[in-house]
C-alpha cells in the first residue's frame, strides 16, 4: 500500500491509497480479524483465475473494479484481474510469514477517513455512484493494511537515512512544509456602489455585520452565512480585494470595492502570517513516511518477481 505526502505539513491525505495506488474513502466499520481474502457462498462466486493453484474469485475482481470506479479510474476487467492476482500473491506471502491485517488499524483508518470526509452520508453517496458495497470497501481497506504489514515484515531493516530525510525537507520546504498567509473575512456582495454605501451606513449605526450581510448580500452562500467567508488564502483573492483587506486592521470594515462586476464591503476578522514548520517539527513523522515509502518500493519489486514466477491459469 502506498500513501502520499499531503502538501500541507505531511499530514495523511483525506483518502488512503490502497494497494492499487488509487484513493479510496471509508467511513465503514472493519471486520474483527485479519482477512485471508474475499469469500462467498459456494457456487455464488466463480473462479476467474488461479495463481499458484490458489483461486482468484469473481467477487475479488468486482471489488477491485468498484474501487477504481470510486476514484474515477477505468474499471476494465483485464486490469482488475491482474490486480486481484497481485493481491492474492500478497495474501499468500503474508500467510507464509504469519502476517495478518490488524483489525484495530483498519478500524482506525475507517474512523479517521470518516472524520475527514465529514461523515458517513458523503461516503454512502460516493459508494452508490461507484456501485461499490460496504463489504467491498472493507475488503479494500483490509488488503491495504495487510500489504503494509507485509512490507514491514519483509523489509523491516530498511529505513530512511538521516541525510535523506534532511535532503527531502530541504527540497520540499516551500511546497510541503509552508503554510501560506491567510485571512478570515466577512463580505457583503452587491450589484451597485450605492447599495454598498447603504450597507456601510447600516453598519455605522450599530447593526451587526451578519445582519447587514443577510439583508444586502446577493451571494446566496455568503448571505446564508452572515457574510462569513471563513479563512481564505490572501494570495487567492482578486487584486482589488487583496489590496482592500491589506489596508484593514482586525474588526475594520472597508470602503466599497469593485471586482468582477460586483461591489464588496469587507470586514477583517483575523489574519495569519505565512509560516514554515522547522525540520525538527516534522523530522520524525517525515522519517517514518519516507521509510514506509522505501519499504513499499521494495515490496513492489518483490511483487514484480513473484508475478513473473507465478503459475497463473484461467478457466
N, C-alpha and C positions, 0 to 999 in steps of 0.2 A: 504494500500500500504506500502511495506517495502522497504526502500532503505538501502544500506550498507555503512559502513565507508570504504572509499578507503584507502589502505595502503600507503598513501602519504599525510600527513598533513590534514587528514579528509576532503578532497575535495569530492564533489559528483562525483560518477563514471560516466564514459562515457555512461553507459547505466543506464536508470532509471528502478528500479524494480517495476513491476506493481502488481496488486492485486493478481496475481497468485504466486508472488515471483520469477518470471523469468524476465530476462532482455529484454528490447525492445529499439530499436533505432528509433529516429524520426527527420526528417527534414521537415515534412509536416506541413501545417497550421492547425489551430484548428477551430472549429465552434465558432460562436459568442455568444453562450449562453450555459447554463448548459444542460445536456442531461438527459432525462428520460429513456434512453436505446435505443438499436438498433431498427430501424424501416424499413419497406419495404412496397412496394405497396401491397394492399390486394390481396391475392391469390398467391403471389410470395414468401411468407415466412411462411412455415407451422409451426405450433406449435409442439414442440417436448416434452414439459412437461408443467405442471402448478405448481406454488408454491404459496400456499395460494390464489388460484384462479387467479393468475396473469400468463400470458403466457410467456414461455421461447421459443424464436423463433429460427428457424434453423440458421438464419444469426448470431445470438449471439453465438451459438455454433461454427459456422465456424470461427468467429473472434478469439475465444479462441484457436482453433486448429491452426490457422495461426500464432498466437502469439507464440505458443510453437514451431512450426517449425522454426520460425525465430531465435530462440536461441538453436536449436538442440535438443529439448526435444521431447518426444513422443507426437503425436497428437491424441492419442486414443480417440474415440468418447465418451465412457462412462465417462472418467475423465473430458473431456471438458464439458459435460452436467452438471456434478456436479459443476464445476467451474462457469458455466453460471447461475446455480441456486443460488450459493452464491452471485454472482453479483446482481441478481435480489433482493435478501434479503437486500443487502446493499442499493439499489436504493429505495426500499420501506421504509426502516428506514429513509433514507435521506429525502424523501418526507414528512414523518410524522413530522420530526424536522425542515422542511423548509430549508434544506441544499442543495446547488447546487454545481456543478463543476465550478469553476471560470474560465471563458474563457481566461482571461489575464494570469493566471497561466499556463494554458495548452499551450498557445502560447509561453510563456517564456521558458517553458521546451523544446518545439519543437526547438526553436531558439538555446538554449544552446546545445542541443544534436546535432543539425546540425553542429554547430561550432566544437564540439568535434569530430564528425565523419569526418570532413574535407570536408563537402559539401554534396549536395543532390545526387550526382552521386553514391557514395558508398551506400547510403541508398536505392536508386532505385534498385541497383543490388541485395542487400540483400532481399528486398521485392520480387523481381522477383523469386529468388531462393526459397523463402518460400511460394510462391504463395499467398502473402498477399497484399490486396489492401490498398491504402492510406486511404480509408474510415474506414477500419477495424483497421488500426493503430491509426487513430484519435479517434475511439471509445475506444480503449485500454487506450490511454492517458487520456481521459475523465473519464473512470472508475477508473483509479488510483488516479486522483486528487479528484474525488468525495469521494473515500474511505478515503483518508487522511483528507478531510474536515469533514467527519462524525466522525472520531476518535477524532478530536479536539473538535467537538461539544459535543460529549457524555462524553469525558474524559478530558476536559479542566483543571480539578482540579489536574490531575496527572502531576507531574514534577520530573525530576531527582534532587535528593538532592545534595547539595554541596559536601558532603563527598563521595558520589558515583561517582561523576564526577572526583574528585581528585584521587580516587582509580583506576578508569578506566585509567586515564592518566598514573599513576604510573605503572600499569601492562603492558601498551602497548607503553610506551615511546620509546623503541628501535625499535619496528617493525612498528608503525604507525606514529610516530612524528619525526623520524630521517631521514634525507636525506643523503645518502652515498656520500663519496668523488667521484668526477667525474673529468674527463679530457677532454679537447677539442683537438682532434688530427687530424693531416693530416698524410696520409700514402701512400707510394708507394710500391706496392707489385709486386715482380718479381720472376723469376724462378731460378736465379743463383746469387751468391755473386758478381761476376764480373760485372753483369748488374747493381746491386745495387750501386756498387762503381762508375760506369759510370754515374748513375743518380746523385750521390752526387757531382761528378766533374762538372756536368752541373749546379748544384745549386751554387757551389762556384764561377762560372764565372758570376753569377748575374741573371741567368734565374729564373723566379718566380716558386715557388713550384707547383702552379696549372698547369703551362705549362709543367713542367717536369713530373708531375703525369700523365697527359693526354698522354704524349709521351711514357712513360715507363711502366706504371702500367698494369698488366694483369687482375686485378679485374675490371670487366666492370662497376659495380656500382660506386666504388670509382673513377675510371677513368673518368666517366662522370661528377662527382662532383669535379673534380680537386684534388682528393685525400682527400677531406674533409670528415672525419668520424663523425663530429658533437661531441656532448657531450656523453661520454660513462662512465659507472661506472668503476673506476680504478680496482675494485675487479673482474670485468668480463673479464679483459684482460688475455690472456695466460701469464704464468710466465715470459718468456723471454721478451715479450713486456712490461709487467708491470715494470720489472727491468729497462728496457731501458728508459721508459718515466719518471720514478722516478729520473733519473740522469740528466734530461734536465731542463733547465730554459726556460721561455717563449720565443718563437721565435727561439730556438735552434733546430738543426737537428741531429738526431742520426747517429751512425755508422750502417752498415748493421747488422740486427738482424735476426737470423734464428728461424722460428716457423712454424709447420705444413707443412713442405716440401717447404716452400716459404722463400724468403728473403724480409725483410721490411726495409724501411727508414721512420722514424717517425719525425714529426715536432710537437712540443708542442705549441698549440695556446692559451691555457689557463688552469687553474686548479682551482677547487672549493673544499674547505675542507668540510669534513662531518660537519653537523650542526643539532642541535636538537631544535625544537620550544619549547619555555617555556610554562608552564601551563597557564600563563597569556595571552599568544598569542592565545591559542586555547580554552580557558575556555568557552567563550560564545557560540561559534559555537558547541563545543563538548556538552555543556549542552543542547542546542537545539536539537541536533541529538539524544542524549540519551533520552530526553523527548519524542521525536517523536516515538522512538522505544518502549518506555514504553507504550505509548498510543496505538500503533499498536498491542502490545501483548494483551492489554485489549480488543480491538475490536475483535481480533481473538477469544478470549474466549467467547465474546458475540455471535459471529457468530456461534461458535460450538453449543451453546444452541439454537439459532434461527433455525439452520438447523435441530436440533433434534426435535424441537417442530413444525416445519412447516408441512403443508399438501401438499405433493407432489404427483402429478398424471402424468401418461404418457398415450398418446392416445392408 
